[in-house]
Amino acid sequence: MAKVMSSKLKAIIDPSRYGLTVIDQVFGVYRPRMNQDILLEGELVKDRKGRVHRFVYKQGIRIFVESV
């Protein structure tokens, strides 16, 4: 069986496909960003359960985040 190699993607187009909402922190309050078209490395996201994470990268079908 051949091993599949994939690169680490530092951006995601339409993060809502993966159940993520891009958010901004304004004066300590998390608010959804108006433009939900793209997610870049280091930006804050909220998952379906309401937990806040920082996006690191996407590799294959997996999305890697770190806790805030």
HTML snippet that shows the backbone in 3Dmol.js (N, CA, C, O; Angstrom):
<script src="https://3Dmol.org/build/3Dmol-min.js"></script>
<div id="view" style="width:600px;height:400px;position:relative"></div>
<script>
const pdb = `
ATOM      1  N   MET A   1       0.841  -1.172   0.000  1.00  0.00           N
ATOM      2  CA  MET A   1       0.000   0.000   0.000  1.00  0.00           C
ATOM      3  C   MET A   1       0.892   1.242   0.000  1.00  0.00           C
ATOM      4  O   MET A   1       1.825   1.336   0.796  1.00  0.00           O
ATOM      5  N   ALA A   2       0.611   2.176  -0.875  1.00  0.00           N
ATOM      6  CA  ALA A   2       1.393   3.403  -0.989  1.00  0.00           C
ATOM      7  C   ALA A   2       1.043   4.377   0.126  1.00  0.00           C
ATOM      8  O   ALA A   2      -0.120   4.521   0.501  1.00  0.00           O
ATOM      9  N   LYS A   3       2.059   5.038   0.644  1.00  0.00           N
ATOM     10  CA  LYS A   3       1.851   6.024   1.692  1.00  0.00           C
ATOM     11  C   LYS A   3       1.509   7.361   1.043  1.00  0.00           C
ATOM     12  O   LYS A   3       2.200   7.807   0.127  1.00  0.00           O
ATOM     13  N   VAL A   4       0.438   8.000   1.520  1.00  0.00           N
ATOM     14  CA  VAL A   4       0.000   9.265   0.962  1.00  0.00           C
ATOM     15  C   VAL A   4       0.663  10.408   1.726  1.00  0.00           C
ATOM     16  O   VAL A   4       0.596  10.466   2.954  1.00  0.00           O
ATOM     17  N   MET A   5       1.290  11.297   1.002  1.00  0.00           N
ATOM     18  CA  MET A   5       1.924  12.469   1.609  1.00  0.00           C
ATOM     19  C   MET A   5       1.040  13.682   1.328  1.00  0.00           C
ATOM     20  O   MET A   5       0.533  13.850   0.219  1.00  0.00           O
ATOM     21  N   SER A   6       0.864  14.522   2.340  1.00  0.00           N
ATOM     22  CA  SER A   6       0.144  15.768   2.116  1.00  0.00           C
ATOM     23  C   SER A   6       0.848  16.877   2.877  1.00  0.00           C
ATOM     24  O   SER A   6       1.485  16.636   3.902  1.00  0.00           O
ATOM     25  N   SER A   7       0.728  18.074   2.374  1.00  0.00           N
ATOM     26  CA  SER A   7       1.393  19.207   3.001  1.00  0.00           C
ATOM     27  C   SER A   7       0.501  19.831   4.058  1.00  0.00           C
ATOM     28  O   SER A   7      -0.702  19.572   4.112  1.00  0.00           O
ATOM     29  N   LYS A   8       1.106  20.653   4.894  1.00  0.00           N
ATOM     30  CA  LYS A   8       0.369  21.370   5.926  1.00  0.00           C
ATOM     31  C   LYS A   8      -0.157  22.663   5.321  1.00  0.00           C
ATOM     32  O   LYS A   8       0.615  23.536   4.923  1.00  0.00           O
ATOM     33  N   LEU A   9      -1.475  22.774   5.258  1.00  0.00           N
ATOM     34  CA  LEU A   9      -2.099  23.965   4.702  1.00  0.00           C
ATOM     35  C   LEU A   9      -2.320  24.982   5.807  1.00  0.00           C
ATOM     36  O   LEU A   9      -2.864  24.651   6.860  1.00  0.00           O
ATOM     37  N   LYS A  10      -1.903  26.208   5.574  1.00  0.00           N
ATOM     38  CA  LYS A  10      -1.999  27.271   6.579  1.00  0.00           C
ATOM     39  C   LYS A  10      -3.238  28.123   6.407  1.00  0.00           C
ATOM     40  O   LYS A  10      -3.372  29.140   7.086  1.00  0.00           O
ATOM     41  N   ALA A  11      -4.157  27.743   5.516  1.00  0.00           N
ATOM     42  CA  ALA A  11      -5.393  28.488   5.293  1.00  0.00           C
ATOM     43  C   ALA A  11      -6.501  27.516   4.903  1.00  0.00           C
ATOM     44  O   ALA A  11      -6.247  26.478   4.291  1.00  0.00           O
ATOM     45  N   ILE A  12      -7.728  27.868   5.265  1.00  0.00           N
ATOM     46  CA  ILE A  12      -8.903  27.080   4.894  1.00  0.00           C
ATOM     47  C   ILE A  12      -9.920  28.031   4.280  1.00  0.00           C
ATOM     48  O   ILE A  12     -10.228  29.077   4.851  1.00  0.00           O
ATOM     49  N   ILE A  13     -10.437  27.666   3.122  1.00  0.00           N
ATOM     50  CA  ILE A  13     -11.513  28.432   2.501  1.00  0.00           C
ATOM     51  C   ILE A  13     -12.828  27.833   2.974  1.00  0.00           C
ATOM     52  O   ILE A  13     -13.011  26.616   2.921  1.00  0.00           O
ATOM     53  N   ASP A  14     -13.737  28.670   3.431  1.00  0.00           N
ATOM     54  CA  ASP A  14     -15.054  28.283   3.948  1.00  0.00           C
ATOM     55  C   ASP A  14     -14.935  27.329   5.138  1.00  0.00           C
ATOM     56  O   ASP A  14     -15.278  26.152   5.018  1.00  0.00           O
ATOM     57  N   PRO A  15     -14.454  27.818   6.283  1.00  0.00           N
ATOM     58  CA  PRO A  15     -14.292  26.969   7.465  1.00  0.00           C
ATOM     59  C   PRO A  15     -15.595  26.406   8.023  1.00  0.00           C
ATOM     60  O   PRO A  15     -15.559  25.479   8.832  1.00  0.00           O
ATOM     61  N   SER A  16     -16.745  26.942   7.612  1.00  0.00           N
ATOM     62  CA  SER A  16     -18.019  26.416   8.101  1.00  0.00           C
ATOM     63  C   SER A  16     -18.259  24.981   7.619  1.00  0.00           C
ATOM     64  O   SER A  16     -19.049  24.253   8.220  1.00  0.00           O
ATOM     65  N   ARG A  17     -17.582  24.568   6.537  1.00  0.00           N
ATOM     66  CA  ARG A  17     -17.687  23.173   6.071  1.00  0.00           C
ATOM     67  C   ARG A  17     -17.174  22.198   7.121  1.00  0.00           C
ATOM     68  O   ARG A  17     -17.580  21.036   7.151  1.00  0.00           O
ATOM     69  N   TYR A  18     -16.279  22.677   7.984  1.00  0.00           N
ATOM     70  CA  TYR A  18     -15.666  21.844   9.012  1.00  0.00           C
ATOM     71  C   TYR A  18     -16.259  22.116  10.396  1.00  0.00           C
ATOM     72  O   TYR A  18     -15.742  21.632  11.402  1.00  0.00           O
ATOM     73  N   GLY A  19     -17.341  22.889  10.443  1.00  0.00           N
ATOM     74  CA  GLY A  19     -17.992  23.182  11.714  1.00  0.00           C
ATOM     75  C   GLY A  19     -17.287  24.244  12.536  1.00  0.00           C
ATOM     76  O   GLY A  19     -17.449  24.293  13.755  1.00  0.00           O
ATOM     77  N   LEU A  20     -16.503  25.096  11.880  1.00  0.00           N
ATOM     78  CA  LEU A  20     -15.755  26.141  12.579  1.00  0.00           C
ATOM     79  C   LEU A  20     -16.317  27.519  12.246  1.00  0.00           C
ATOM     80  O   LEU A  20     -16.760  27.767  11.125  1.00  0.00           O
ATOM     81  N   THR A  21     -16.292  28.407  13.230  1.00  0.00           N
ATOM     82  CA  THR A  21     -16.672  29.803  13.050  1.00  0.00           C
ATOM     83  C   THR A  21     -15.467  30.660  13.376  1.00  0.00           C
ATOM     84  O   THR A  21     -14.898  30.538  14.461  1.00  0.00           O
ATOM     85  N   VAL A  22     -15.068  31.523  12.459  1.00  0.00           N
ATOM     86  CA  VAL A  22     -13.941  32.423  12.690  1.00  0.00           C
ATOM     87  C   VAL A  22     -14.421  33.535  13.622  1.00  0.00           C
ATOM     88  O   VAL A  22     -15.475  34.132  13.401  1.00  0.00           O
ATOM     89  N   ILE A  23     -13.632  33.806  14.669  1.00  0.00           N
ATOM     90  CA  ILE A  23     -14.031  34.822  15.635  1.00  0.00           C
ATOM     91  C   ILE A  23     -12.888  35.805  15.871  1.00  0.00           C
ATOM     92  O   ILE A  23     -11.726  35.516  15.585  1.00  0.00           O
ATOM     93  N   ASP A  24     -13.244  36.964  16.394  1.00  0.00           N
ATOM     94  CA  ASP A  24     -12.280  37.976  16.806  1.00  0.00           C
ATOM     95  C   ASP A  24     -12.473  38.227  18.287  1.00  0.00           C
ATOM     96  O   ASP A  24     -13.569  38.048  18.817  1.00  0.00           O
ATOM     97  N   GLN A  25     -11.413  38.640  18.954  1.00  0.00           N
ATOM     98  CA  GLN A  25     -11.504  39.005  20.359  1.00  0.00           C
ATOM     99  C   GLN A  25     -11.441  40.530  20.443  1.00  0.00           C
ATOM    100  O   GLN A  25     -10.420  41.141  20.129  1.00  0.00           O
ATOM    101  N   VAL A  26     -12.556  41.130  20.873  1.00  0.00           N
ATOM    102  CA  VAL A  26     -12.656  42.579  20.974  1.00  0.00           C
ATOM    103  C   VAL A  26     -12.876  42.939  22.438  1.00  0.00           C
ATOM    104  O   VAL A  26     -13.922  42.625  23.005  1.00  0.00           O
ATOM    105  N   PHE A  27     -11.897  43.596  23.050  1.00  0.00           N
ATOM    106  CA  PHE A  27     -11.959  43.977  24.459  1.00  0.00           C
ATOM    107  C   PHE A  27     -12.291  42.784  25.351  1.00  0.00           C
ATOM    108  O   PHE A  27     -13.073  42.910  26.293  1.00  0.00           O
ATOM    109  N   GLY A  28     -11.696  41.620  25.054  1.00  0.00           N
ATOM    110  CA  GLY A  28     -11.873  40.433  25.872  1.00  0.00           C
ATOM    111  C   GLY A  28     -13.131  39.638  25.580  1.00  0.00           C
ATOM    112  O   GLY A  28     -13.384  38.629  26.238  1.00  0.00           O
ATOM    113  N   VAL A  29     -13.925  40.067  24.611  1.00  0.00           N
ATOM    114  CA  VAL A  29     -15.172  39.375  24.260  1.00  0.00           C
ATOM    115  C   VAL A  29     -15.006  38.757  22.873  1.00  0.00           C
ATOM    116  O   VAL A  29     -14.558  39.426  21.941  1.00  0.00           O
ATOM    117  N   TYR A  30     -15.365  37.483  22.740  1.00  0.00           N
ATOM    118  CA  TYR A  30     -15.279  36.790  21.453  1.00  0.00           C
ATOM    119  C   TYR A  30     -16.521  37.093  20.629  1.00  0.00           C
ATOM    120  O   TYR A  30     -17.646  36.912  21.093  1.00  0.00           O
ATOM    121  N   ARG A  31     -16.305  37.556  19.402  1.00  0.00           N
ATOM    122  CA  ARG A  31     -17.415  37.875  18.502  1.00  0.00           C
ATOM    123  C   ARG A  31     -17.156  37.248  17.127  1.00  0.00           C
ATOM    124  O   ARG A  31     -16.022  37.249  16.650  1.00  0.00           O
ATOM    125  N   PRO A  32     -18.206  36.714  16.493  1.00  0.00           N
ATOM    126  CA  PRO A  32     -18.028  36.142  15.152  1.00  0.00           C
ATOM    127  C   PRO A  32     -17.595  37.215  14.161  1.00  0.00           C
ATOM    128  O   PRO A  32     -18.088  38.342  14.196  1.00  0.00           O
ATOM    129  N   ARG A  33     -16.681  36.858  13.289  1.00  0.00           N
ATOM    130  CA  ARG A  33     -16.206  37.777  12.256  1.00  0.00           C
ATOM    131  C   ARG A  33     -17.262  37.878  11.164  1.00  0.00           C
ATOM    132  O   ARG A  33     -17.926  36.892  10.844  1.00  0.00           O
ATOM    133  N   MET A  34     -17.416  39.049  10.602  1.00  0.00           N
ATOM    134  CA  MET A  34     -18.415  39.233   9.539  1.00  0.00           C
ATOM    135  C   MET A  34     -18.059  38.414   8.302  1.00  0.00           C
ATOM    136  O   MET A  34     -18.939  37.828   7.672  1.00  0.00           O
ATOM    137  N   ASN A  35     -16.781  38.370   7.953  1.00  0.00           N
ATOM    138  CA  ASN A  35     -16.342  37.640   6.767  1.00  0.00           C
ATOM    139  C   ASN A  35     -15.895  36.235   7.180  1.00  0.00           C
ATOM    140  O   ASN A  35     -14.844  36.077   7.802  1.00  0.00           O
ATOM    141  N   GLN A  36     -16.678  35.232   6.841  1.00  0.00           N
ATOM    142  CA  GLN A  36     -16.392  33.842   7.196  1.00  0.00           C
ATOM    143  C   GLN A  36     -15.841  33.050   6.010  1.00  0.00           C
ATOM    144  O   GLN A  36     -15.929  31.823   5.991  1.00  0.00           O
ATOM    145  N   ASP A  37     -15.273  33.748   5.021  1.00  0.00           N
ATOM    146  CA  ASP A  37     -14.821  33.082   3.790  1.00  0.00           C
ATOM    147  C   ASP A  37     -13.485  32.368   3.927  1.00  0.00           C
ATOM    148  O   ASP A  37     -13.263  31.360   3.256  1.00  0.00           O
ATOM    149  N   ILE A  38     -12.589  32.863   4.778  1.00  0.00           N
ATOM    150  CA  ILE A  38     -11.246  32.282   4.851  1.00  0.00           C
ATOM    151  C   ILE A  38     -10.761  32.268   6.298  1.00  0.00           C
ATOM    152  O   ILE A  38     -11.097  33.144   7.095  1.00  0.00           O
ATOM    153  N   LEU A  39      -9.964  31.254   6.615  1.00  0.00           N
ATOM    154  CA  LEU A  39      -9.362  31.098   7.938  1.00  0.00           C
ATOM    155  C   LEU A  39      -7.858  30.941   7.741  1.00  0.00           C
ATOM    156  O   LEU A  39      -7.411  30.057   7.011  1.00  0.00           O
ATOM    157  N   LEU A  40      -7.083  31.799   8.394  1.00  0.00           N
ATOM    158  CA  LEU A  40      -5.626  31.768   8.259  1.00  0.00           C
ATOM    159  C   LEU A  40      -4.980  31.279   9.544  1.00  0.00           C
ATOM    160  O   LEU A  40      -5.594  31.314  10.611  1.00  0.00           O
ATOM    161  N   GLU A  41      -3.751  30.827   9.438  1.00  0.00           N
ATOM    162  CA  GLU A  41      -2.992  30.330  10.585  1.00  0.00           C
ATOM    163  C   GLU A  41      -2.942  31.390  11.695  1.00  0.00           C
ATOM    164  O   GLU A  41      -2.673  32.562  11.429  1.00  0.00           O
ATOM    165  N   GLY A  42      -3.202  30.968  12.937  1.00  0.00           N
ATOM    166  CA  GLY A  42      -3.120  31.859  14.088  1.00  0.00           C
ATOM    167  C   GLY A  42      -4.421  32.541  14.450  1.00  0.00           C
ATOM    168  O   GLY A  42      -4.503  33.185  15.496  1.00  0.00           O
ATOM    169  N   GLU A  43      -5.443  32.420  13.614  1.00  0.00           N
ATOM    170  CA  GLU A  43      -6.718  33.072  13.912  1.00  0.00           C
ATOM    171  C   GLU A  43      -7.539  32.227  14.877  1.00  0.00           C
ATOM    172  O   GLU A  43      -7.373  31.010  14.957  1.00  0.00           O
ATOM    173  N   LEU A  44      -8.425  32.892  15.604  1.00  0.00           N
ATOM    174  CA  LEU A  44      -9.271  32.212  16.583  1.00  0.00           C
ATOM    175  C   LEU A  44     -10.490  31.617  15.902  1.00  0.00           C
ATOM    176  O   LEU A  44     -11.064  32.219  14.995  1.00  0.00           O
ATOM    177  N   VAL A  45     -10.884  30.414  16.353  1.00  0.00           N
ATOM    178  CA  VAL A  45     -12.076  29.746  15.839  1.00  0.00           C
ATOM    179  C   VAL A  45     -12.884  29.200  17.002  1.00  0.00           C
ATOM    180  O   VAL A  45     -12.358  28.933  18.082  1.00  0.00           O
ATOM    181  N   LYS A  46     -14.171  29.043  16.753  1.00  0.00           N
ATOM    182  CA  LYS A  46     -15.064  28.424  17.724  1.00  0.00           C
ATOM    183  C   LYS A  46     -15.621  27.167  17.075  1.00  0.00           C
ATOM    184  O   LYS A  46     -16.092  27.214  15.939  1.00  0.00           O
ATOM    185  N   ASP A  47     -15.573  26.034  17.790  1.00  0.00           N
ATOM    186  CA  ASP A  47     -16.074  24.785  17.226  1.00  0.00           C
ATOM    187  C   ASP A  47     -17.573  24.654  17.489  1.00  0.00           C
ATOM    188  O   ASP A  47     -18.193  25.560  18.047  1.00  0.00           O
ATOM    189  N   ARG A  48     -18.151  23.522  17.085  1.00  0.00           N
ATOM    190  CA  ARG A  48     -19.594  23.297  17.240  1.00  0.00           C
ATOM    191  C   ARG A  48     -20.043  23.265  18.691  1.00  0.00           C
ATOM    192  O   ARG A  48     -21.200  23.557  18.993  1.00  0.00           O
ATOM    193  N   LYS A  49     -19.131  22.912  19.589  1.00  0.00           N
ATOM    194  CA  LYS A  49     -19.460  22.835  21.018  1.00  0.00           C
ATOM    195  C   LYS A  49     -19.266  24.160  21.734  1.00  0.00           C
ATOM    196  O   LYS A  49     -19.556  24.261  22.926  1.00  0.00           O
ATOM    197  N   GLY A  50     -18.775  25.191  21.025  1.00  0.00           N
ATOM    198  CA  GLY A  50     -18.608  26.510  21.606  1.00  0.00           C
ATOM    199  C   GLY A  50     -17.243  26.755  22.222  1.00  0.00           C
ATOM    200  O   GLY A  50     -17.031  27.795  22.846  1.00  0.00           O
ATOM    201  N   ARG A  51     -16.315  25.826  22.064  1.00  0.00           N
ATOM    202  CA  ARG A  51     -14.960  26.007  22.602  1.00  0.00           C
ATOM    203  C   ARG A  51     -14.118  26.831  21.644  1.00  0.00           C
ATOM    204  O   ARG A  51     -14.245  26.711  20.426  1.00  0.00           O
ATOM    205  N   VAL A  52     -13.247  27.677  22.213  1.00  0.00           N
ATOM    206  CA  VAL A  52     -12.399  28.566  21.414  1.00  0.00           C
ATOM    207  C   VAL A  52     -11.011  27.953  21.270  1.00  0.00           C
ATOM    208  O   VAL A  52     -10.421  27.483  22.243  1.00  0.00           O
ATOM    209  N   HIS A  53     -10.500  27.965  20.037  1.00  0.00           N
ATOM    210  CA  HIS A  53      -9.184  27.421  19.713  1.00  0.00           C
ATOM    211  C   HIS A  53      -8.465  28.384  18.782  1.00  0.00           C
ATOM    212  O   HIS A  53      -9.070  29.306  18.236  1.00  0.00           O
ATOM    213  N   ARG A  54      -7.158  28.157  18.605  1.00  0.00           N
ATOM    214  CA  ARG A  54      -6.354  28.892  17.626  1.00  0.00           C
ATOM    215  C   ARG A  54      -5.992  27.906  16.514  1.00  0.00           C
ATOM    216  O   ARG A  54      -5.452  26.833  16.781  1.00  0.00           O
ATOM    217  N   PHE A  55      -6.293  28.277  15.264  1.00  0.00           N
ATOM    218  CA  PHE A  55      -6.029  27.415  14.110  1.00  0.00           C
ATOM    219  C   PHE A  55      -4.528  27.332  13.859  1.00  0.00           C
ATOM    220  O   PHE A  55      -3.840  28.352  13.832  1.00  0.00           O
ATOM    221  N   VAL A  56      -4.024  26.109  13.677  1.00  0.00           N
ATOM    222  CA  VAL A  56      -2.605  25.898  13.405  1.00  0.00           C
ATOM    223  C   VAL A  56      -2.404  25.513  11.935  1.00  0.00           C
ATOM    224  O   VAL A  56      -1.731  26.233  11.197  1.00  0.00           O
ATOM    225  N   TYR A  57      -2.982  24.384  11.504  1.00  0.00           N
ATOM    226  CA  TYR A  57      -2.875  23.975  10.102  1.00  0.00           C
ATOM    227  C   TYR A  57      -3.874  22.867   9.802  1.00  0.00           C
ATOM    228  O   TYR A  57      -4.492  22.308  10.708  1.00  0.00           O
ATOM    229  N   LYS A  58      -4.023  22.558   8.512  1.00  0.00           N
ATOM    230  CA  LYS A  58      -4.864  21.456   8.048  1.00  0.00           C
ATOM    231  C   LYS A  58      -3.975  20.530   7.240  1.00  0.00           C
ATOM    232  O   LYS A  58      -3.240  20.973   6.357  1.00  0.00           O
ATOM    233  N   GLN A  59      -4.045  19.243   7.543  1.00  0.00           N
ATOM    234  CA  GLN A  59      -3.260  18.260   6.813  1.00  0.00           C
ATOM    235  C   GLN A  59      -4.177  17.123   6.433  1.00  0.00           C
ATOM    236  O   GLN A  59      -4.707  16.424   7.298  1.00  0.00           O
ATOM    237  N   GLY A  60      -4.365  16.938   5.144  1.00  0.00           N
ATOM    238  CA  GLY A  60      -5.298  15.923   4.679  1.00  0.00           C
ATOM    239  C   GLY A  60      -6.710  16.303   5.073  1.00  0.00           C
ATOM    240  O   GLY A  60      -7.194  17.378   4.717  1.00  0.00           O
ATOM    241  N   ILE A  61      -7.381  15.409   5.819  1.00  0.00           N
ATOM    242  CA  ILE A  61      -8.741  15.707   6.272  1.00  0.00           C
ATOM    243  C   ILE A  61      -8.778  16.158   7.731  1.00  0.00           C
ATOM    244  O   ILE A  61      -9.854  16.416   8.271  1.00  0.00           O
ATOM    245  N   ARG A  62      -7.612  16.257   8.374  1.00  0.00           N
ATOM    246  CA  ARG A  62      -7.535  16.636   9.791  1.00  0.00           C
ATOM    247  C   ARG A  62      -7.197  18.112   9.942  1.00  0.00           C
ATOM    248  O   ARG A  62      -6.387  18.659   9.193  1.00  0.00           O
ATOM    249  N   ILE A  63      -7.832  18.745  10.925  1.00  0.00           N
ATOM    250  CA  ILE A  63      -7.556  20.135  11.253  1.00  0.00           C
ATOM    251  C   ILE A  63      -6.916  20.174  12.624  1.00  0.00           C
ATOM    252  O   ILE A  63      -7.441  19.593  13.573  1.00  0.00           O
ATOM    253  N   PHE A  64      -5.779  20.856  12.737  1.00  0.00           N
ATOM    254  CA  PHE A  64      -5.043  20.938  13.980  1.00  0.00           C
ATOM    255  C   PHE A  64      -5.221  22.332  14.591  1.00  0.00           C
ATOM    256  O   PHE A  64      -4.996  23.350  13.937  1.00  0.00           O
ATOM    257  N   VAL A  65      -5.629  22.347  15.856  1.00  0.00           N
ATOM    258  CA  VAL A  65      -5.832  23.599  16.597  1.00  0.00           C
ATOM    259  C   VAL A  65      -5.130  23.486  17.941  1.00  0.00           C
ATOM    260  O   VAL A  65      -4.804  22.387  18.390  1.00  0.00           O
ATOM    261  N   GLU A  66      -4.899  24.633  18.585  1.00  0.00           N
ATOM    262  CA  GLU A  66      -4.343  24.630  19.940  1.00  0.00           C
ATOM    263  C   GLU A  66      -5.305  25.403  20.844  1.00  0.00           C
ATOM    264  O   GLU A  66      -5.995  26.316  20.390  1.00  0.00           O
ATOM    265  N   SER A  67      -5.343  25.038  22.100  1.00  0.00           N
ATOM    266  CA  SER A  67      -6.234  25.678  23.060  1.00  0.00           C
ATOM    267  C   SER A  67      -5.810  27.112  23.304  1.00  0.00           C
ATOM    268  O   SER A  67      -4.633  27.461  23.217  1.00  0.00           O
ATOM    269  N   VAL A  68      -6.802  27.930  23.613  1.00  0.00           N
ATOM    270  CA  VAL A  68      -6.533  29.343  23.950  1.00  0.00           C
ATOM    271  C   VAL A  68      -6.672  29.513  25.442  1.00  0.00           C
ATOM    272  O   VAL A  68      -6.491  30.616  25.957  1.00  0.00           O
TER     273      VAL A  68
END
`;
const viewer = $3Dmol.createViewer("view");
viewer.addModel(pdb, "pdb");
viewer.setStyle({}, {cartoon: {color: "spectrum"}});
viewer.zoomTo();
viewer.render();
</script>
